[in-house]
Amino acid sequence: MTTKAFKQLNLLRRLAILEGISYLLLIGICMPLKYIFDIPEPTYPVGLAHGVLFVAYGIMVLVVTRTFKWSFKTMFWAGLAAFLPFGTFVADKRIFKPELAAT
């Protein structure tokens, strides 16, 4: 594996963890604060961070797919993970870590 590919995969792994954390913060803390306790202030910055991380994660999935020549199925599951709570953590464990270990 080239240094560039190694860096791309590690960046994808970091983005996956950060995106997963931001998603859980948004739906687990900010949304209840906003809709149950009428405290909307934290929703905007956490939602903004989540949006940026979501887009960055999606772009990196495409970049890593091209670099590692992943199949459509692998790319699909890695992309779908961003839409599911805990999905990016599962993708890291089942897709990204094994790819890193194999190369």
Rosetta constraint file for C-alpha pairs under 8 A:
AtomPair CA 1 CA 5 HARMONIC 6.31 0.50
AtomPair CA 1 CA 6 HARMONIC 6.52 0.50
AtomPair CA 1 CA 103 HARMONIC 5.72 0.50
AtomPair CA 2 CA 6 HARMONIC 6.23 0.50
AtomPair CA 3 CA 7 HARMONIC 6.13 0.50
AtomPair CA 4 CA 8 HARMONIC 6.19 0.50
AtomPair CA 5 CA 9 HARMONIC 6.19 0.50
AtomPair CA 5 CA 64 HARMONIC 7.62 0.50
AtomPair CA 5 CA 67 HARMONIC 6.65 0.50
AtomPair CA 5 CA 68 HARMONIC 7.70 0.50
AtomPair CA 6 CA 10 HARMONIC 6.19 0.50
AtomPair CA 6 CA 100 HARMONIC 7.59 0.50
AtomPair CA 7 CA 11 HARMONIC 6.03 0.50
AtomPair CA 8 CA 12 HARMONIC 6.17 0.50
AtomPair CA 8 CA 60 HARMONIC 7.58 0.50
AtomPair CA 8 CA 63 HARMONIC 7.87 0.50
AtomPair CA 8 CA 64 HARMONIC 6.47 0.50
AtomPair CA 9 CA 13 HARMONIC 6.22 0.50
AtomPair CA 9 CA 64 HARMONIC 6.49 0.50
AtomPair CA 9 CA 96 HARMONIC 7.16 0.50
AtomPair CA 9 CA 100 HARMONIC 7.30 0.50
AtomPair CA 10 CA 14 HARMONIC 6.25 0.50
AtomPair CA 11 CA 15 HARMONIC 6.08 0.50
AtomPair CA 11 CA 60 HARMONIC 7.90 0.50
AtomPair CA 12 CA 16 HARMONIC 5.99 0.50
AtomPair CA 12 CA 57 HARMONIC 6.58 0.50
AtomPair CA 12 CA 60 HARMONIC 5.84 0.50
AtomPair CA 12 CA 61 HARMONIC 6.93 0.50
AtomPair CA 12 CA 64 HARMONIC 7.73 0.50
AtomPair CA 13 CA 17 HARMONIC 6.40 0.50
AtomPair CA 13 CA 92 HARMONIC 6.17 0.50
AtomPair CA 13 CA 96 HARMONIC 6.65 0.50
AtomPair CA 14 CA 18 HARMONIC 6.21 0.50
AtomPair CA 15 CA 19 HARMONIC 5.78 0.50
AtomPair CA 15 CA 53 HARMONIC 6.69 0.50
AtomPair CA 15 CA 56 HARMONIC 7.34 0.50
AtomPair CA 15 CA 57 HARMONIC 5.70 0.50
AtomPair CA 16 CA 20 HARMONIC 6.03 0.50
AtomPair CA 16 CA 57 HARMONIC 6.38 0.50
AtomPair CA 16 CA 82 HARMONIC 7.84 0.50
AtomPair CA 16 CA 88 HARMONIC 5.17 0.50
AtomPair CA 16 CA 89 HARMONIC 6.89 0.50
AtomPair CA 16 CA 91 HARMONIC 8.00 0.50
AtomPair CA 16 CA 92 HARMONIC 6.99 0.50
AtomPair CA 17 CA 21 HARMONIC 6.18 0.50
AtomPair CA 17 CA 88 HARMONIC 6.48 0.50
AtomPair CA 17 CA 89 HARMONIC 6.26 0.50
AtomPair CA 17 CA 92 HARMONIC 7.86 0.50
AtomPair CA 18 CA 22 HARMONIC 6.11 0.50
AtomPair CA 18 CA 53 HARMONIC 7.17 0.50
AtomPair CA 19 CA 23 HARMONIC 6.09 0.50
AtomPair CA 19 CA 50 HARMONIC 6.21 0.50
AtomPair CA 19 CA 53 HARMONIC 5.32 0.50
AtomPair CA 19 CA 54 HARMONIC 6.01 0.50
AtomPair CA 19 CA 57 HARMONIC 7.28 0.50
AtomPair CA 19 CA 82 HARMONIC 7.46 0.50
AtomPair CA 19 CA 88 HARMONIC 7.38 0.50
AtomPair CA 20 CA 24 HARMONIC 6.24 0.50
AtomPair CA 20 CA 82 HARMONIC 7.31 0.50
AtomPair CA 20 CA 85 HARMONIC 7.08 0.50
AtomPair CA 20 CA 86 HARMONIC 6.15 0.50
AtomPair CA 20 CA 87 HARMONIC 7.22 0.50
AtomPair CA 20 CA 88 HARMONIC 5.60 0.50
AtomPair CA 20 CA 89 HARMONIC 6.70 0.50
AtomPair CA 21 CA 25 HARMONIC 6.12 0.50
AtomPair CA 22 CA 26 HARMONIC 6.05 0.50
AtomPair CA 22 CA 46 HARMONIC 6.76 0.50
AtomPair CA 22 CA 47 HARMONIC 7.89 0.50
AtomPair CA 22 CA 49 HARMONIC 7.10 0.50
AtomPair CA 22 CA 50 HARMONIC 5.21 0.50
AtomPair CA 23 CA 27 HARMONIC 6.23 0.50
AtomPair CA 23 CA 50 HARMONIC 6.22 0.50
AtomPair CA 23 CA 85 HARMONIC 6.97 0.50
AtomPair CA 24 CA 28 HARMONIC 5.33 0.50
AtomPair CA 24 CA 29 HARMONIC 7.57 0.50
AtomPair CA 24 CA 85 HARMONIC 6.65 0.50
AtomPair CA 24 CA 86 HARMONIC 7.74 0.50
AtomPair CA 25 CA 29 HARMONIC 5.22 0.50
AtomPair CA 25 CA 30 HARMONIC 6.35 0.50
AtomPair CA 25 CA 46 HARMONIC 7.40 0.50
AtomPair CA 26 CA 30 HARMONIC 4.87 0.50
AtomPair CA 26 CA 31 HARMONIC 6.08 0.50
AtomPair CA 26 CA 43 HARMONIC 6.87 0.50
AtomPair CA 26 CA 46 HARMONIC 6.22 0.50
AtomPair CA 26 CA 47 HARMONIC 6.38 0.50
AtomPair CA 26 CA 50 HARMONIC 7.72 0.50
AtomPair CA 27 CA 31 HARMONIC 5.30 0.50
AtomPair CA 27 CA 32 HARMONIC 7.40 0.50
AtomPair CA 28 CA 32 HARMONIC 6.77 0.50
AtomPair CA 29 CA 33 HARMONIC 6.16 0.50
AtomPair CA 30 CA 34 HARMONIC 6.09 0.50
AtomPair CA 30 CA 40 HARMONIC 7.53 0.50
AtomPair CA 30 CA 42 HARMONIC 6.00 0.50
AtomPair CA 30 CA 43 HARMONIC 5.18 0.50
AtomPair CA 30 CA 46 HARMONIC 7.63 0.50
AtomPair CA 31 CA 35 HARMONIC 5.99 0.50
AtomPair CA 31 CA 36 HARMONIC 7.94 0.50
AtomPair CA 31 CA 43 HARMONIC 6.85 0.50
AtomPair CA 32 CA 36 HARMONIC 5.18 0.50
AtomPair CA 32 CA 37 HARMONIC 6.84 0.50
AtomPair CA 33 CA 37 HARMONIC 4.97 0.50
AtomPair CA 33 CA 38 HARMONIC 6.18 0.50
AtomPair CA 33 CA 39 HARMONIC 5.22 0.50
AtomPair CA 33 CA 40 HARMONIC 6.63 0.50
AtomPair CA 34 CA 38 HARMONIC 4.74 0.50
AtomPair CA 34 CA 39 HARMONIC 4.64 0.50
AtomPair CA 34 CA 40 HARMONIC 4.31 0.50
AtomPair CA 34 CA 41 HARMONIC 7.70 0.50
AtomPair CA 34 CA 43 HARMONIC 7.09 0.50
AtomPair CA 35 CA 39 HARMONIC 7.55 0.50
AtomPair CA 35 CA 40 HARMONIC 7.73 0.50
AtomPair CA 40 CA 44 HARMONIC 7.66 0.50
AtomPair CA 42 CA 46 HARMONIC 6.28 0.50
AtomPair CA 43 CA 47 HARMONIC 5.61 0.50
AtomPair CA 44 CA 48 HARMONIC 5.94 0.50
AtomPair CA 45 CA 49 HARMONIC 6.12 0.50
AtomPair CA 46 CA 50 HARMONIC 6.03 0.50
AtomPair CA 47 CA 51 HARMONIC 6.07 0.50
AtomPair CA 48 CA 52 HARMONIC 6.31 0.50
AtomPair CA 49 CA 53 HARMONIC 6.13 0.50
AtomPair CA 50 CA 54 HARMONIC 5.88 0.50
AtomPair CA 51 CA 55 HARMONIC 6.28 0.50
AtomPair CA 52 CA 56 HARMONIC 6.15 0.50
AtomPair CA 53 CA 57 HARMONIC 5.91 0.50
AtomPair CA 54 CA 58 HARMONIC 6.23 0.50
AtomPair CA 54 CA 82 HARMONIC 6.89 0.50
AtomPair CA 55 CA 59 HARMONIC 6.24 0.50
AtomPair CA 56 CA 60 HARMONIC 6.14 0.50
AtomPair CA 57 CA 61 HARMONIC 6.14 0.50
AtomPair CA 57 CA 82 HARMONIC 7.83 0.50
AtomPair CA 58 CA 62 HARMONIC 6.54 0.50
AtomPair CA 58 CA 79 HARMONIC 6.35 0.50
AtomPair CA 58 CA 82 HARMONIC 7.92 0.50
AtomPair CA 59 CA 63 HARMONIC 6.28 0.50
AtomPair CA 60 CA 64 HARMONIC 5.92 0.50
AtomPair CA 61 CA 65 HARMONIC 5.91 0.50
AtomPair CA 61 CA 75 HARMONIC 6.87 0.50
AtomPair CA 61 CA 78 HARMONIC 6.80 0.50
AtomPair CA 61 CA 79 HARMONIC 6.67 0.50
AtomPair CA 62 CA 66 HARMONIC 6.30 0.50
AtomPair CA 62 CA 75 HARMONIC 7.41 0.50
AtomPair CA 63 CA 67 HARMONIC 6.25 0.50
AtomPair CA 64 CA 68 HARMONIC 5.87 0.50
AtomPair CA 64 CA 69 HARMONIC 7.84 0.50
AtomPair CA 64 CA 70 HARMONIC 7.94 0.50
AtomPair CA 65 CA 69 HARMONIC 5.39 0.50
AtomPair CA 65 CA 70 HARMONIC 4.88 0.50
AtomPair CA 65 CA 71 HARMONIC 7.68 0.50
AtomPair CA 65 CA 75 HARMONIC 6.26 0.50
AtomPair CA 66 CA 70 HARMONIC 6.84 0.50
AtomPair CA 70 CA 74 HARMONIC 6.03 0.50
AtomPair CA 70 CA 75 HARMONIC 6.42 0.50
AtomPair CA 71 CA 75 HARMONIC 6.36 0.50
AtomPair CA 72 CA 76 HARMONIC 5.91 0.50
AtomPair CA 73 CA 77 HARMONIC 6.28 0.50
AtomPair CA 74 CA 78 HARMONIC 6.13 0.50
AtomPair CA 74 CA 95 HARMONIC 7.63 0.50
AtomPair CA 75 CA 79 HARMONIC 6.05 0.50
AtomPair CA 76 CA 80 HARMONIC 5.97 0.50
AtomPair CA 77 CA 81 HARMONIC 6.11 0.50
AtomPair CA 77 CA 91 HARMONIC 7.54 0.50
AtomPair CA 78 CA 82 HARMONIC 7.50 0.50
AtomPair CA 78 CA 88 HARMONIC 7.57 0.50
AtomPair CA 78 CA 91 HARMONIC 5.92 0.50
AtomPair CA 78 CA 95 HARMONIC 7.41 0.50
AtomPair CA 79 CA 83 HARMONIC 7.84 0.50
AtomPair CA 80 CA 84 HARMONIC 7.09 0.50
AtomPair CA 80 CA 87 HARMONIC 7.67 0.50
AtomPair CA 81 CA 85 HARMONIC 7.96 0.50
AtomPair CA 81 CA 86 HARMONIC 7.77 0.50
AtomPair CA 81 CA 87 HARMONIC 4.13 0.50
AtomPair CA 81 CA 88 HARMONIC 4.99 0.50
AtomPair CA 81 CA 90 HARMONIC 7.61 0.50
AtomPair CA 81 CA 91 HARMONIC 6.33 0.50
AtomPair CA 82 CA 87 HARMONIC 6.02 0.50
AtomPair CA 82 CA 88 HARMONIC 5.75 0.50
AtomPair CA 83 CA 87 HARMONIC 7.09 0.50
AtomPair CA 84 CA 88 HARMONIC 7.66 0.50
AtomPair CA 86 CA 90 HARMONIC 6.47 0.50
AtomPair CA 87 CA 91 HARMONIC 6.13 0.50
AtomPair CA 88 CA 92 HARMONIC 6.05 0.50
AtomPair CA 89 CA 93 HARMONIC 6.38 0.50
AtomPair CA 90 CA 94 HARMONIC 5.96 0.50
AtomPair CA 90 CA 95 HARMONIC 8.00 0.50
AtomPair CA 91 CA 95 HARMONIC 5.20 0.50
AtomPair CA 91 CA 96 HARMONIC 6.49 0.50
AtomPair CA 92 CA 96 HARMONIC 4.71 0.50
AtomPair CA 92 CA 97 HARMONIC 5.85 0.50
AtomPair CA 93 CA 97 HARMONIC 5.53 0.50
AtomPair CA 93 CA 98 HARMONIC 7.35 0.50
AtomPair CA 94 CA 98 HARMONIC 6.50 0.50
AtomPair CA 95 CA 99 HARMONIC 6.22 0.50
AtomPair CA 96 CA 100 HARMONIC 6.18 0.50
AtomPair CA 97 CA 101 HARMONIC 6.13 0.50
AtomPair CA 98 CA 102 HARMONIC 5.97 0.50
AtomPair CA 99 CA 103 HARMONIC 6.46 0.50
